[in-house]
Amino acid sequence: MAAINYMAKRGWVLDQTAYGVKGCEELQYIMKKMVKSDDEIMYGLNIYGSPLKPSTNNGNDTSDGGNGK
């Protein structure tokens, strides 16, 4: 749930949960975010190996998710 809370602080909303998709015993979280411009899409996201760069966050975010690692 820490990941859900992390994303919620950045404007994302839990839209749906899916359990047992394709026969797997796992819970998947579907989240959505309403943005005014495409520049806001990557705010708060750090995707390993992604060529996309997160937008400037004015110091309101930490790359470690706030856990100090």
C-alpha positions as CSV (number, residue, x, y, z in Angstrom):
1,M,0.0,0.0,0.0
2,A,3.0,2.3,0.4
3,A,3.2,2.5,-3.5
4,I,-0.5,3.4,-3.7
5,N,0.0,6.2,-1.1
6,Y,3.1,7.4,-2.9
7,M,1.2,7.8,-6.1
8,A,-1.8,9.4,-4.5
9,K,0.4,12.1,-3.2
10,R,1.4,12.8,-6.8
11,G,-2.2,13.1,-8.1
12,W,-2.9,9.5,-9.0
13,V,-6.2,7.8,-8.1
14,L,-6.8,4.1,-7.6
15,D,-9.4,3.3,-10.3
16,Q,-9.7,-0.5,-10.1
17,T,-8.1,-3.6,-8.7
18,A,-7.9,-6.9,-10.5
19,Y,-7.3,-10.2,-8.8
20,G,-6.2,-13.4,-10.6
21,V,-5.7,-11.9,-14.0
22,K,-4.9,-14.7,-16.5
23,G,-4.9,-17.3,-13.8
24,C,-2.2,-15.7,-11.7
25,E,-2.7,-15.3,-7.9
26,E,-1.8,-11.6,-7.7
27,L,-3.5,-8.3,-7.1
28,Q,-3.1,-5.7,-9.8
29,Y,-3.8,-2.0,-9.2
30,I,-5.1,0.2,-12.0
31,M,-4.4,3.9,-11.3
32,K,-5.3,7.0,-13.3
33,K,-4.3,10.6,-13.3
34,M,-6.0,13.6,-14.8
35,V,-3.5,16.1,-16.2
36,K,-3.7,19.5,-17.8
37,S,-0.7,19.0,-20.1
38,D,1.4,16.0,-21.1
39,D,4.3,17.5,-19.2
40,E,2.6,16.4,-16.0
41,I,2.4,12.7,-16.9
42,M,5.8,11.6,-15.7
43,Y,5.7,13.7,-12.5
44,G,6.9,11.5,-9.6
45,L,7.8,8.6,-11.7
46,N,11.3,7.2,-12.1
47,I,11.2,4.3,-14.5
48,Y,14.4,2.3,-14.7
49,G,15.8,2.2,-18.2
50,S,13.2,4.6,-19.6
51,P,14.3,7.2,-22.1
52,L,11.6,9.5,-20.8
53,K,12.7,12.0,-18.1
54,P,10.3,13.1,-15.3
55,S,9.4,16.8,-15.5
56,T,10.9,19.3,-13.1
57,N,9.3,18.8,-9.7
58,N,10.6,21.9,-7.9
59,G,12.0,19.8,-5.0
60,N,8.6,18.4,-4.1
61,D,9.7,14.8,-4.8
62,T,12.4,12.4,-3.7
63,S,13.8,9.8,-6.0
64,D,13.9,7.2,-3.2
65,G,10.2,7.4,-2.6
66,G,10.8,8.9,0.8
67,N,12.3,5.9,2.4
68,G,15.8,7.3,2.7
69,K,17.6,4.6,0.6
